[in-house]
Amino acid sequence: MRTLLIMVSTGLILSFGIKVVNAAEYKYKVDGIVCEKCVKDIESSLSNLKGVNEVNVSLEKGKVSVKAESKEVSSQNLAKVIEDIAEGKFKVKEITQKIHVEGMTCEGCVIAVKSALSKIEGVKNTEVSLKDKEAEVSYDPKKVKISQLLEAINKIAYRASLPE
């Protein structure tokens, strides 16, 4: 909890407690989204979960984007919820998630992280940003667990963590 101090024109200082929300964004490529009812079913199922702040579903692209408190939910738990809707009507084909990477100092580091992640069977795409100190990884959740991605980065002497 952080404290916000507000100076009022009378010189009185007011103090309020503000909860800082740590949100992560999870993106999914989902088969089976064919109509507006599908969109509403996914939105309502995910929106009701503790820690979920925002849900966007694209009927045209078959994609779902979720912003959630990273300490409350995980990418793979959200994928399971999507697949459990309507008795398995929806299939999550791909998850895209950001991973925070500490210790990168140059483009060689970026190449090393990208290479380590790309070697994992089931990783479909990897973008690494030195400036933002993060990797955005798209992977098949049936073949890859998030722990494998973190471990691959940590093995090459960087510190990987999920966004807080």
Backbone hydrogen bonds in HBPLUS format (Angstrom, degrees):
<---DONOR---> <-ACCEPTOR-->    atom                        ^
c    i                          cat <-CA-CA->   ^        H-A-AA   ^      H-
h    n   atom  resd res      DA  || num        DHA   H-A  angle D-A-AA Bond
n    s   type  num  typ     dist DA aas  dist angle  dist       angle   num
A0002-ARG N   A0018-ILE O   3.19 MM  16  5.52 159.1  2.23 164.9 159.1     1
A0018-ILE N   A0002-ARG O   2.93 MM  16  5.52 171.0  1.94 168.1 168.5     2
A0004-LEU N   A0016-PHE O   2.99 MM  12  5.40 168.0  2.00 159.2 162.7     3
A0016-PHE N   A0004-LEU O   3.12 MM  12  5.40 159.6  2.16 147.5 153.9     4
A0006-ILE N   A0014-LEU O   2.99 MM   8  5.28 162.8  2.02 151.3 156.3     5
A0014-LEU N   A0006-ILE O   3.05 MM   8  5.28 166.7  2.07 152.0 154.2     6
A0008-VAL N   A0012-LEU O   3.09 MM   4  5.49 175.2  2.09 164.6 165.6     7
A0011-GLY N   A0008-VAL O   2.72 MM   3  5.54 164.8  1.74 135.5 139.1     8
A0070-SER N   A0022-ASN O   3.07 MM  48  6.31 146.3  2.19 147.1 157.2     9
A0024-ALA N   A0068-ALA O   2.71 MM  44  5.51 160.0  1.75 160.7 162.7    10
A0068-ALA N   A0024-ALA O   2.93 MM  44  5.51 161.2  1.97 157.5 162.8    11
A0026-TYR N   A0066-VAL O   2.78 MM  40  5.15 163.0  1.81 153.9 159.7    12
A0066-VAL N   A0026-TYR O   2.80 MM  40  5.15 163.4  1.83 155.1 160.4    13
A0027-LYS N   A0096-THR O   3.07 MM  69  4.93 159.7  2.12 148.4 151.0    14
A0096-THR N   A0027-LYS O   2.72 MM  69  4.93 157.2  1.78 144.1 147.4    15
A0028-TYR N   A0064-VAL O   2.76 MM  36  5.04 152.9  1.83 154.7 160.9    16
A0064-VAL N   A0028-TYR O   2.93 MM  36  5.04 156.2  1.99 140.1 146.4    17
A0029-LYS N   A0094-GLU O   2.86 MM  65  5.00 154.6  1.93 140.7 146.0    18
A0093-LYS N   A0029-LYS O   2.79 MM  64  5.53 158.9  1.83 160.1 166.9    19
A0030-VAL N   A0062-GLY O   2.80 MM  32  5.41 171.0  1.80 159.5 161.9    20
A0031-ASP N   A0091-LYS O   2.83 MM  60  5.09 163.1  1.86 152.8 151.7    21
A0091-LYS N   A0031-ASP O   3.04 MM  60  5.09 157.9  2.09 137.4 143.8    22
A0038-CYS N   A0035-CYS O   3.13 MM   3  5.35 122.6  2.48 100.0 113.3    23
A0039-VAL N   A0035-CYS O   3.25 MM   4  6.67 155.8  2.31 145.6 152.0    24
A0040-LYS N   A0036-GLU O   2.92 MM   4  6.22 164.0  1.95 152.5 155.8    25
A0041-ASP N   A0037-LYS O   2.82 MM   4  6.00 158.4  1.87 150.6 156.8    26
A0042-ILE N   A0038-CYS O   3.02 MM   4  6.25 164.7  2.04 154.0 157.0    27
A0043-GLU N   A0039-VAL O   2.92 MM   4  6.11 169.8  1.93 155.0 158.5    28
A0044-SER N   A0040-LYS O   2.87 MM   4  5.95 167.8  1.89 150.6 154.2    29
A0045-SER N   A0041-ASP O   3.03 MM   4  6.08 159.3  2.08 142.8 149.0    30
A0046-LEU N   A0042-ILE O   3.02 MM   4  6.12 168.7  2.03 156.3 159.0    31
A0047-SER N   A0043-GLU O   2.88 MM   4  5.80 158.1  1.93 147.5 154.7    32
A0048-ASN N   A0044-SER O   3.33 MM   4  6.22 140.8  2.49 137.8 144.1    33
A0049-LEU N   A0046-LEU O   3.12 MM   3  5.53 164.2  2.14 113.7 118.7    34
A0052-VAL N   A0049-LEU O   3.27 MM   3  5.74 167.8  2.28 129.2 131.6    35
A0069-GLU N   A0051-GLY O   2.74 MM  18  5.00 161.5  1.77 144.1 149.2    36
A0053-ASN N   A0067-LYS O   2.77 MM  14  5.54 154.5  1.84 145.5 153.7    37
A0054-GLU N   A0067-LYS O   3.12 MM  13  5.04 154.1  2.18 143.4 142.9    38
A0067-LYS N   A0054-GLU O   2.88 MM  13  5.04 164.0  1.91 143.3 148.2    39
A0056-ASN N   A0065-SER O   2.85 MM   9  5.12 159.7  1.89 153.4 158.1    40
A0065-SER N   A0056-ASN O   2.78 MM   9  5.12 162.7  1.81 156.3 161.5    41
A0058-SER N   A0063-LYS O   2.79 MM   5  5.19 170.2  1.79 158.7 161.9    42
A0062-GLY N   A0058-SER O   2.86 MM   4  5.58 129.6  2.12 138.4 150.4    43
A0063-LYS N   A0058-SER O   3.27 MM   5  5.19 144.3  2.41 132.3 140.4    44
A0072-GLU N   A0069-GLU O   2.95 MM   3  5.48 155.8  2.00 118.0 125.7    45
A0073-VAL N   A0069-GLU O   3.34 MM   4  6.63 148.2  2.45 158.1 167.1    46
A0078-LEU N   A0074-SER O   3.07 MM   4  6.32 163.2  2.10 155.3 159.2    47
A0079-ALA N   A0075-SER O   3.07 MM   4  6.28 152.0  2.15 140.1 148.1    48
A0080-LYS N   A0076-GLN O   3.06 MM   4  6.23 150.6  2.15 137.6 144.6    49
A0081-VAL N   A0077-ASN O   3.05 MM   4  6.38 155.3  2.11 147.9 154.2    50
A0082-ILE N   A0078-LEU O   3.02 MM   4  6.34 160.6  2.06 151.9 156.6    51
A0083-GLU N   A0079-ALA O   2.99 MM   4  6.28 160.9  2.03 149.5 154.4    52
A0084-ASP N   A0080-LYS O   2.93 MM   4  6.09 133.4  2.15 144.1 156.7    53
A0084-ASP N   A0081-VAL O   3.20 MM   3  5.10 132.2  2.44  94.2 107.1    54
A0085-ILE N   A0082-ILE O   3.32 MM   3  5.56 156.5  2.38 104.9 111.6    55
A0089-LYS N   A0086-ALA O   3.25 MM   3  5.52 133.0  2.49 105.2 117.3    56
A0095-ILE N   A0139-TYR O   2.84 MM  44  5.44 161.7  1.88 156.8 161.8    57
A0139-TYR N   A0095-ILE O   2.81 MM  44  5.44 156.5  1.86 152.8 159.3    58
A0097-GLN N   A0137-VAL O   2.90 MM  40  5.47 156.2  1.95 147.8 151.1    59
A0137-VAL N   A0097-GLN O   2.88 MM  40  5.47 167.0  1.90 156.0 152.9    60
A0099-ILE N   A0135-ALA O   2.71 MM  36  5.14 150.7  1.79 152.8 162.7    61
A0135-ALA N   A0099-ILE O   2.81 MM  36  5.14 156.0  1.87 148.3 156.5    62
A0100-HIS N   A0161-SER O   2.73 MM  61  5.18 145.2  1.85 170.4 172.5    63
A0161-SER N   A0100-HIS O   2.93 MM  61  5.18 150.8  2.01 145.7 151.7    64
A0101-VAL N   A0133-LYS O   2.83 MM  32  5.20 173.2  1.83 128.6 130.9    65
A0102-GLU N   A0159-ARG O   2.84 MM  57  4.98 170.8  1.85 145.0 147.4    66
A0159-ARG N   A0102-GLU O   3.07 MM  57  4.98 170.0  2.08 140.2 143.4    67
A0109-CYS N   A0106-CYS O   3.07 MM   3  5.37 128.2  2.35 102.7 115.1    68
A0110-VAL N   A0106-CYS O   3.29 MM   4  6.74 152.4  2.37 143.3 150.7    69
A0111-ILE N   A0107-GLU O   2.95 MM   4  6.25 159.9  1.99 150.8 155.3    70
A0112-ALA N   A0108-GLY O   2.96 MM   4  6.19 154.0  2.03 143.2 150.5    71
A0113-VAL N   A0109-CYS O   2.95 MM   4  6.22 162.3  1.98 155.6 159.1    72
A0114-LYS N   A0110-VAL O   2.96 MM   4  6.13 168.9  1.97 152.9 156.5    73
A0115-SER N   A0111-ILE O   2.87 MM   4  5.94 157.3  1.93 146.9 153.5    74
A0116-ALA N   A0112-ALA O   2.97 MM   4  6.13 161.0  2.01 147.1 152.0    75
A0117-LEU N   A0113-VAL O   3.07 MM   4  6.29 161.9  2.10 153.8 157.9    76
A0118-SER N   A0114-LYS O   2.93 MM   4  6.01 157.5  1.99 147.1 154.0    77
A0119-LYS N   A0115-SER O   3.20 MM   4  6.33 134.2  2.42 144.5 153.5    78
A0120-ILE N   A0117-LEU O   3.18 MM   3  5.71 162.2  2.22 114.6 120.0    79
A0123-VAL N   A0120-ILE O   3.08 MM   3  5.75 164.6  2.10 140.7 141.1    80
A0140-ASP N   A0122-GLY O   2.87 MM  18  5.15 154.8  1.93 141.1 149.5    81
A0124-LYS N   A0138-SER O   2.71 MM  14  5.43 154.6  1.77 144.0 152.0    82
A0125-ASN N   A0138-SER O   3.26 MM  13  5.05 157.7  2.31 133.4 133.8    83
A0138-SER N   A0125-ASN O   2.83 MM  13  5.05 170.2  1.84 151.6 153.4    84
A0127-GLU N   A0136-GLU O   2.95 MM   9  5.18 159.0  1.99 146.3 153.2    85
A0136-GLU N   A0127-GLU O   2.71 MM   9  5.18 164.9  1.73 159.2 164.5    86
A0129-SER N   A0134-GLU O   2.79 MM   5  5.46 171.6  1.80 170.9 173.9    87
A0133-LYS N   A0129-SER O   2.94 MM   4  5.69 116.9  2.35 129.4 144.3    88
A0134-GLU N   A0129-SER O   3.18 MM   5  5.46 153.4  2.25 142.8 150.4    89
A0133-LYS N   A0130-LEU O   3.28 MM   3  4.96 141.3  2.44  91.7 102.7    90
A0143-LYS N   A0140-ASP O   3.01 MM   3  5.55 154.2  2.08 116.1 123.7    91
A0144-VAL N   A0140-ASP O   2.98 MM   4  6.02 147.6  2.09 157.0 167.2    92
A0148-GLN N   A0145-LYS O   2.92 MM   3  5.46 138.1  2.10 113.0 123.8    93
A0149-LEU N   A0146-ILE O   3.07 MM   3  5.21 121.3  2.43  99.2 113.5    94
A0150-LEU N   A0146-ILE O   3.09 MM   4  6.45 162.9  2.12 157.3 161.2    95
A0151-GLU N   A0147-SER O   2.95 MM   4  6.03 160.5  1.99 144.0 149.9    96
A0152-ALA N   A0148-GLN O   2.97 MM   4  6.09 153.8  2.04 142.7 149.1    97
A0153-ILE N   A0149-LEU O   3.28 MM   4  6.56 153.6  2.35 145.6 151.4    98
A0154-ASN N   A0150-LEU O   2.95 MM   4  6.19 165.4  1.97 153.8 158.4    99
A0155-LYS N   A0151-GLU O   2.88 MM   4  5.97 149.1  1.97 149.3 156.6   100
A0156-ILE N   A0153-ILE O   3.18 MM   3  5.61 145.3  2.31 107.0 116.1   101
A0157-ALA N   A0154-ASN O   3.14 MM   3  5.38 144.9  2.27 118.8 116.1   102
